């Protein structure tokens, strides 16, 4: 690598495949926080860091009508989960533009993402020579928040088809990984799974606005 990756080399992938069972079902990313959808919050933070954003979600894309970026479904059947979403992003990136060499993934329910996520990931790859960067914080490792090269797509697809790829962290750690630590209040990777989480996020959002 001749230097840290810039935004033009990175496709942002918002993963929105969760079933949101603990929030009563439906698309978690369409839940409102401070009057805006969670997807809007995530996109606002990621957009300046990447060349383009896509949303990975299955089913009828019309429910996301109005989004200013494409909705891309999994490329493999019956493969729910973030690894299938990562593969969809990698495949999209490979056909989008030759300038894109990596995808940056994040979940649709993490509205407080760092605004320097891509920059710090790229610096870690440049510094360490690792293939993949992923996020950590005081709450642990966050494998769905990662910077991954487009070139691993064929290997990931083969592992998904064979059943060898089951858990995100386990699959990522088959490669050389740089773990990048982030801090802040709230936790920058605070994710919303329950009504209580959403209420807590509303308090955080109100404090920031205030």
N, C-alpha and C positions, 0 to 999 in steps of 0.2 A: 504494500500500500504506500502510495507516494505522499500521503498526508491524510488527515482526518476527512471523512466524508462530509460533503455539504448537503444542504436540503435537496438539490437537484438530483442527487443520487439515491434518494430515499422515498419509497412509497409508504404512506401511512395507512394502516389497516385497523379499523375499529371493529372489534369482534362483538357481535350482537346475537350470538346463537343460544344464549341461556334461556331456559324455560320460565324463569322467574316464579317458581312454585311458591316460595315463601313470601312473595309479594302479591300472591293471588292469581298468578298466571299472566299471560300476555307478554308483550315486549318490554322488558325492563328498561331498555334505552329510551322508550317513549314516555316513561314516568317524568313528571315535572319536578324540578328543583328550582326554587326561586323564580318560578314562572316560565322556565325554559326546560326543554327536554334534556335528559342526561346526555344523549348523543350530541346535542348542541354544545353542552359544556365541554365534552371531550374534544369535539372537533375544533372549538375555539382555541384550545390549548395546543393541539397538535398541528393545526394548519400551517402556522408560520415555520414549523420545523421540517416540513417535508415538501416534496415536489407536488404531490396530489394526495387526496384522501379517497378511500373507498370504505364502504360499510359491508362487512361480511354478514349475511343473514339469509336464511332459507325461507321458502314459502313465497307467498304473493308479495312482490316488491312494492305493490301499490300502497301498502300501508305506510311506506316511508316516503310517499309522494311529497315533493317540496324540498327534499334534501338537495343541496347543491353539488352532490358528488354521487358516483354510481353505487348501486347496490349489487354485490357480487355473491352468488350462491356457492356452496361447496362444489368442488369439481368431482368428488366421489360420492356415490350413493350411500345412504345409511351410515354416514360417518359424523355423527354429532360431536361437537366438542372443539376446543380451540386449536388442536393440531390440524383438523380438517380446514378450519378457517385460515390458519397460517398457510396451508398448501394453496388454498384458493387465492390468497394474496400473492404468493410467490408466482403462481401461474399467470395472474393478471399482470404483475410487474414485468415478467419476461416478455410479454407481448406489447407492453405499453410504450416503452421507449428504451433504446439501448443504453441511455444514460443512467437508468435506474439499476443499481446493483444490489440494493438491500431493501427489506421491508421492516418497518417499525410497527409492532403490534401493541394494542392496548385494548382493554375491555370497555364496553359501552357504559359500564356502571361505575367508572372511576373518575368523578368530575373534578378532582383536584390535582391532576397530573402535573409534574414539573414542566415548566416552560423551556427548560434546557435539557430535556430528556435525550433528544437525538444528538445534541452537541456532546454531551458527556459520554454517551454510548460510543460515538464515533471516536472520541479521544481515547477511550479505553481500548478499543480495537487497535488503533494506531500505536498506542503505547506498549501493548502486551503482545500483539500479533495473534490474538485469539480470533476465532471464527465468528463467535456469537457473543453478544453482550446482553445481560439481563439485569433486572432491577432487584435491589434489596432495600429494606428499610427496617425500622425498629420492630415492625410487625412480622418480619420474615422475608423469605424469598418470594418474588412475584414473577413466575415464569411466563405468564402471558404478556408481560411487558418486556419486550425483547427486540433487539436489532439483529436480523438474520439475513444472510446472503442468499440471493436468488438461486445460486448454484446448488443449493441443497435440495431443491424441489424434487428431483427424481428419486433421491434416497428417501426422502420423507414419504413420497407416494408409495414406494415399494414397501416401506415399513408399515404404513397404514393398511395396505392391501393384505399383507402377510399376517398382520396382527402383532408385529414386533413393536410398533409404536402405540403405547397405551396412555402413558402419563407424560404431560408436557415437559416437566423438569427432567425426568429420566431420559427422554429422547434428546433434549437439548444438550445434556451433559455427556452425550456420546461424542460430542465435538469439544474443541477447546473453547472454554467459556470464560469471559471476563464478567465478574459480578460487580456491579456499580452501586454503591450505597448512597441513598438519598435520605434527607431528613426534613422535618417541618411539622407544623401543627395547623391543620390536621395532618395525619400521615398522608403523604402525597399519593399513596395507592389505596387510600380508604375506598372500599367498594360497598355498594348498597345491595344487601340481600333481603332485608326484612323491613317492615314498617318502622321499626325502631331505628334502623340504620338511616332510613330516609329522613326521619325526624331529626336525628343527630346532624345529618348533612345540612338540613335547613338551618340549624343553629350556626354551623360553621359558615354557611353562605351569608347569613344575615350579619354575622360579626365582620366578615370581610367587606361587605357593602357598607356597613356602618363605620 
